[in-house]
Amino acid sequence: MKIALVTGANKGVGFETARQLAKHGVHVLMGSRSEERGKVAAQELQQQGLPVEFIHLDMETPDTFIAARNYIAEQFGVLDILVNNAGVQIESDNWQTNTVETIPIETLRRTFDINFFGMVELTQLLLPLIRKSTAGRIVNVTSILGSLSYHATPGSNTYNTKTFAYNTSKAAVNSFTIHLAHALQDTPIKVNAAHPGWVKTDMGGKGATLSLEQGAATSVALALLDETGPSGKYIHIDREFPW
Ligand SMILES: NC(=O)c1ccc[n+]([C@@H]2O[C@H](COP(=O)([O-])OP(=O)(O)OC[C@H]3O[C@@H](n4cnc5c(N)ncnc54)[C@H](OP(=O)(O)O)[C@@H]3O)[C@@H](O)[C@H]2O)c1
């Protein structure tokens, strides 16, 4: 049975990614910063007979990364799939004042801590376990808003959505994806960036166009790629985006 870790799996796209992977017979560790919310989420899927369990992971608290790494090493000795899904858009609490000219540096730093630095540090810690898999897969959940090409192109769908902290943190996630895929090109490990689409979650809001099932589909497909699949790509469903 394959072993997967999904961060930010207590709700939204992460929860649905965990559900779909477990339906494919993968044993899923559901990362959550809140023990209470994480356990409730895992119980919901366990009650459906799915092979999941809660694991404590706060992307702002590296001690939780070490504890998770040690637990996975002891229990399974390997990690086949890592879905780096946890993310925030904290600047959206105040759209009017959080522009590139005015955003408080603490807001920018905290966004990067959760969306980027946490992802890099956790992945570095887990890589030795992923290398033990015969077909390691790393999915970095990004956004179309991380595309520098679209941001620099007047008329693109996202040209006017200049949420500075979120966008730049996701551009950094994209760069991490390119660098890690390059570093691992001679291994069986595949590393890709997934844009879920505009999904009905707490972050996406009620006006979003995609269901949770549709939103998790890209991460799940990249997590389950066979050996002929791509690495170092920026994917939404079956489309490749420009970086
Ligand atoms: N929804 C969209 O339209 C959309 C579009 C493009 C990209 N995305 C990306 O998709 C991913 C999932 O987003 P979503 O829409 O499912 O959002 P969501 O419903 O707000 O869920 C975000 C998840 O990340 C977790 N999280 C936040 N900060 C964390 C931290 N410090 N440590 C650990 N977990 C943390 C949340 O946990 P708590 O419950 O504890 O807050 C929650 O589980 C994100 O990376 C997001 O940027 C979403």
The ligand as a MOL file (V3000), in Angstrom:
LIG
                    3D

  0  0  0     0  0            999 V3000
M  V30 BEGIN CTAB
M  V30 COUNTS 48 52 0 0 0
M  V30 BEGIN ATOM
M  V30 1 N -9.6340 27.5770 -3.4850 0
M  V30 2 C -9.0840 28.0800 -4.5730 0
M  V30 3 O -9.7820 28.6580 -5.4330 0
M  V30 4 C -7.5890 27.9390 -4.8090 0
M  V30 5 C -7.0830 28.4160 -6.0190 0
M  V30 6 C -5.7340 28.2830 -6.2850 0
M  V30 7 C -4.9050 27.6730 -5.3440 0
M  V30 8 N -5.4280 27.2320 -4.1570 0 CHG=1
M  V30 9 C -4.5020 26.5950 -3.2060 0
M  V30 10 O -5.0240 25.3440 -2.8010 0
M  V30 11 C -4.5460 25.0180 -1.4740 0
M  V30 12 C -5.7410 24.6350 -0.6090 0
M  V30 13 O -6.5830 25.7780 -0.5100 0
M  V30 14 P -8.1310 25.6760 -0.1410 0
M  V30 15 O -8.8730 26.4310 -1.1560 0
M  V30 16 O -8.5070 24.2790 0.1770 0 CHG=-1
M  V30 17 O -8.1240 26.5940 1.1720 0
M  V30 18 P -8.7680 26.3730 2.6310 0
M  V30 19 O -10.1000 25.7280 2.5300 0
M  V30 20 O -8.6180 27.6950 3.2890 0
M  V30 21 O -7.7780 25.3040 3.2910 0
M  V30 22 C -6.4370 25.6320 3.5610 0
M  V30 23 C -5.8080 24.5280 4.3630 0
M  V30 24 O -4.4740 24.9360 4.6980 0
M  V30 25 C -4.3410 24.8340 6.1160 0
M  V30 26 N -3.3570 25.7320 6.6900 0
M  V30 27 C -3.3340 27.0840 6.6690 0
M  V30 28 N -2.2980 27.5360 7.3870 0
M  V30 29 C -1.6570 26.4470 7.8900 0
M  V30 30 C -0.5350 26.2440 8.6980 0
M  V30 31 N 0.1640 27.2590 9.2190 0
M  V30 32 N -0.1630 24.9760 8.9870 0
M  V30 33 C -0.8520 23.9300 8.5110 0
M  V30 34 N -1.9450 24.0400 7.7530 0
M  V30 35 C -2.3370 25.2940 7.4380 0
M  V30 36 C -5.7310 25.1250 6.6600 0
M  V30 37 O -5.8430 24.7250 8.0180 0
M  V30 38 P -6.8300 25.4900 9.0520 0
M  V30 39 O -8.1820 24.8690 8.8830 0
M  V30 40 O -6.2030 25.1940 10.3670 0
M  V30 41 O -6.8080 26.9490 8.7050 0
M  V30 42 C -6.5450 24.2840 5.6950 0
M  V30 43 O -6.4600 22.9310 6.0380 0
M  V30 44 C -3.8110 26.2600 -0.9850 0
M  V30 45 O -2.4110 26.0730 -1.1400 0
M  V30 46 C -4.3050 27.3620 -1.9060 0
M  V30 47 O -3.3690 28.4160 -2.0490 0
M  V30 48 C -6.7540 27.3530 -3.8760 0
M  V30 END ATOM
M  V30 BEGIN BOND
M  V30 1 1 1 2
M  V30 2 2 2 3
M  V30 3 1 2 4
M  V30 4 1 4 5
M  V30 5 2 4 48
M  V30 6 2 5 6
M  V30 7 1 6 7
M  V30 8 2 7 8
M  V30 9 1 8 9
M  V30 10 1 8 48
M  V30 11 1 9 10
M  V30 12 1 9 46
M  V30 13 1 10 11
M  V30 14 1 11 12
M  V30 15 1 11 44
M  V30 16 1 12 13
M  V30 17 1 13 14
M  V30 18 2 14 15
M  V30 19 1 14 16
M  V30 20 1 14 17
M  V30 21 1 17 18
M  V30 22 2 18 19
M  V30 23 1 18 20
M  V30 24 1 18 21
M  V30 25 1 21 22
M  V30 26 1 22 23
M  V30 27 1 23 24
M  V30 28 1 23 42
M  V30 29 1 24 25
M  V30 30 1 25 26
M  V30 31 1 25 36
M  V30 32 1 26 27
M  V30 33 1 26 35
M  V30 34 2 27 28
M  V30 35 1 28 29
M  V30 36 1 29 30
M  V30 37 2 29 35
M  V30 38 1 30 31
M  V30 39 2 30 32
M  V30 40 1 32 33
M  V30 41 2 33 34
M  V30 42 1 34 35
M  V30 43 1 36 37
M  V30 44 1 36 42
M  V30 45 1 37 38
M  V30 46 2 38 39
M  V30 47 1 38 40
M  V30 48 1 38 41
M  V30 49 1 42 43
M  V30 50 1 44 45
M  V30 51 1 44 46
M  V30 52 1 46 47
M  V30 END BOND
M  V30 END CTAB
M  END
